[in-house]
Structure formats: structure tokens, C-alpha cells
């Protein structure tokens, strides 16, 4: 009986070997290769060996207990344990243990493992992203709950708003201000006034409701009535905003002084700077002096600085008003900084000198209408007026001031100070200018020569001779280095020799100078070119006979 059973088992094994052993070996080998290639991710080959070995033992026990149909499973698990065990033994080296046997000897497989490693990193990244998404989802859920509560509150307020925009049961200062604006726009001034007063009873310190209410009162009651009404309301509902707003209802001179004082103690309060800039603007004054423009520019820049540091928005409810002020400030700043008076804002006075036989004329130019000019030598007494001319200035309706004064010929170098009074009666100055006789003389002589080119030479027929006179040039020779001239030639080719003069003013003329020359009778024209002591050279001037 045992013999027959052994024979049967042998026949079964041979039948299995013939039909399935090759297939089973291929499957086991492929499984081992795959587990070896996946070694960088995890020790799958070890897992496969232990699992197949234990499975083989279990199947063997069952087989020997009579489960004869498990012969194939026994052989399969045994083959898998053998293959995985072999790979486990071969992975004993450092490199093979890290990346597997196959990858250690076949580079393309190692590249495949790098790709698998990237896949693993991506999987880890996806896991991290998934966790972040979960956390974000939780936050969104929390925010959604808060938003739902907020939307519910908004819905309640919408239900509380009537068809014309009025909040039926105002519960906050903003609600009262909202209703005041709506009533005002609809022409219901009584209701608007009540809503404004309800706002003022709150502790809300914003300024623009006060400004709107003042404008509203002026329209209804005029400036005097608005002042009386608002002062009473401000007295009953005191606040810093009310203290400032009251200043805007004062008379002009008092208002400017009080606003200036307020600004000096609240320099970061942008509304104070803005309203002071309006006091000196063309919009408010009509005609501005340079002093007005300077003050307007000062407070416009102060507004910009205060706004940049947060001194505007925190005092307003209505962001539209803030945008309106900013646009107005930018427009006026651009006009003042780039307009025709931009240069005059920093330097409205200029002074030039003209030398003559008796001394010096100081010619004053002021870049705005003015009533009076005064001057003095620094340290030599108070300024004195240049006087009034017989000419009536159409810009002031008064006699125009004389625009020059004189200094003696022997005046030493000094500092001259200029003062002037503008059309509003405000005095400006002193504006200091250095007077240096020698340099002023040279500059003045050069300017005179440039203005009198046609007089540089003069022709005269005398006792049958044609003469050319150089006396005009020689009178201003203090500024001239060389005189070149030409007779009937476009290019001066001769040099006039003369004694130099280094003193100030007009040079003296005497018989030692080459005042004239005798020319050929048929001379048609002459050309002249000057080189000044400053190094500049004049153009070539042609003077016809």
C-alpha cells in the first residue's frame, strides 16, 4: 500500500515537473527580480523569502497529513523560497544591499530605481499636500461658519433697510450717518438733522460727518446761523473732531490763526494741513502772491506726509472724501511745482549791476507784483526805499516803485540786501547779493558790449580821408582782452594794440590810445571780433560803411 502511494506521488511529481515546473520557476525568478529591483524602496526580497519559506512549511505539513493535492503549492512555495533566499544571500554586499543585486551589475536598472525613487518622493509630496489640503479644508470650514454668521447678520441688516435705503432701526453711529446722508440727498432736511445729531451723541471720533453737517447747515442757515447751531451741538456733544470743525466756521483772519495754532500742535492731523492749504489757494483767494503760493505748497506737502503716516484715513468714515482730497492735493502740487511761478517760489528776486561814469546802477527784478522796493548795504543801517515812479502799475493800481538804485564809483566790495512789499502789504526779505566791483564791472561791460554791437565801430569822412573810430570799444576795454578787425574781409585779420585797463567801470579815454585809423577811400565794410577777459569770444560782427 505504501509502495503504491509513493509510486502515485512520484508519478504526480513527474507530471507536475513536465507540465508546470518551467512555468513555476519562471514565475519565481521574475518575482525575485522584481523584489530585488524594488530594494531601494523597501526590503521586499526579505519579505518574500520569509513569507514563501513559512508558506512552504505549512503546505508541507498539510501535504504529509494527507492533502495530496497540495503537491503543486508545495513545489511553488519551495521554489519561491529558494529564489528569494538566493537573492538574499547575494545582497550581502554594501551596494547590493542598498540597491539590489541586479541594479549593482546592470546600470539601466539603477536608473530605473532612480525613477522609482522620484516616484516615491512624489508620493511623499502628494501625502504632504494632502495633509495641507485637509488642514486648509478645516480652516475653510471654520471660515465658512464665520462667514455664514456674518452673512446672517448682513441679511438681518438688509431686512432692516427700507426700499429707499433708510435703516429702519439704526443701531450704530455709522447707521445714523448713513441715514443722515440719505435724508439729505432726498431733501428731508429735518430728518437729516436728527440723524446727524444722533451720530454726534456717539463716541465715534470721525471728522467727515462734522464737515458734512457744517456744509449742510451753511446751505440751510448761512455761515452765521451754521456757526450758532453747530457751536451749540458741539457744546452738548464735545469731541476732538468737533473742536477742529468749529474752527472752520470762524471769520477768515481768526480762522487762519486758529487753524495754524491747531496744526502746530497736531502736525500729523492731515485734515488740518489740507484746510490750511485751502486758505492760501487760488480757489479761496482768487489772486495769489508768491507768499501765498509758498504757504499753500508748504501745507500741501505737510498733508502728503501726514497722509503717508496714517494721519488721514483713521479720521474719516467716507473713503470717497479721502480720494477727493488726495486728487485735489496732487493737482495743486503739480501746478505749483511745474507752473510758471515754480522758480520764483524759491528765488523771486534778482539783481544786476551796470557801471557808468558816476558809479553803479543796481537793477532789481521781482517776479511778482509789488508795491515797494528797499535796499541797504549789510551792516550799514536800515533799508531805504528806491522811491516811486510816475508810472502807475496796472496790477496794483498804484505808482510803480523805481526798480534801481545807485552806488558810488568807489564802492568797496560788500553784501547788498533787497526787501520788497507784495500787493497784500507783506514784506519779504532780505535777499542778499554779493557786490564785487571788478567782476561786476567786467560782467557789466561785457553785457553792454553785447547789446551795442552795431556801435563798436563808426565811420567818418574828414578832410578828404575816411576814418574809423574805436572809441566805443576802448571805453569798455576793462572787459576786453583783444580786439581783432578786418577791412573788406569776412575774417578779421588785424589786431588793435591798446593799453590795458584793470579798473572798474568805464575806462578813461586819452590821446595815447589808438582811437581811430585812416582807411582806404574805397572801403565798403569792416568786421570785428572781441575776446573778453572772461575767456569768451564774441561773434564776428560786420559793420557797413
Secondary structure as UniProt FT lines:
FT   HELIX           2..19
FT   HELIX           21..37
FT   HELIX           38..40
FT   HELIX           44..64
FT   TURN            65..66
FT   HELIX           68..70
FT   HELIX           71..90
FT   TURN            91..92
FT   HELIX           94..99
FT   HELIX           101..105
FT   HELIX           107..160
FT   TURN            163..164
FT   TURN            168..169
FT   HELIX           173..186
FT   HELIX           189..200
FT   HELIX           208..236
FT   HELIX           240..247
FT   TURN            248..249
FT   HELIX           252..265
FT   TURN            267..268
FT   HELIX           270..279
FT   HELIX           282..285
FT   HELIX           290..308
FT   TURN            309..312
FT   HELIX           313..315
FT   HELIX           319..338
FT   TURN            340..341
FT   HELIX           342..346
FT   STRAND          349..356
FT   TURN            357..358
FT   STRAND          359..366
FT   STRAND          370..377
FT   TURN            378..379
FT   STRAND          384..385
FT   STRAND          388..393
FT   TURN            394..397
FT   STRAND          398..401
FT   STRAND          404..408
FT   TURN            409..410
FT   STRAND          414..422
FT   TURN            423..424
FT   STRAND          427..435
FT   HELIX           437..451
FT   HELIX           453..455
FT   STRAND          458..462
FT   TURN            463..464
FT   STRAND          465..469
FT   HELIX           471..475
FT   HELIX           477..479
FT   STRAND          480..487
FT   STRAND          494..496
FT   TURN            511..512
FT   STRAND          516..519
FT   TURN            521..522
FT   STRAND          525..532
FT   TURN            533..534
FT   STRAND          541..544
//
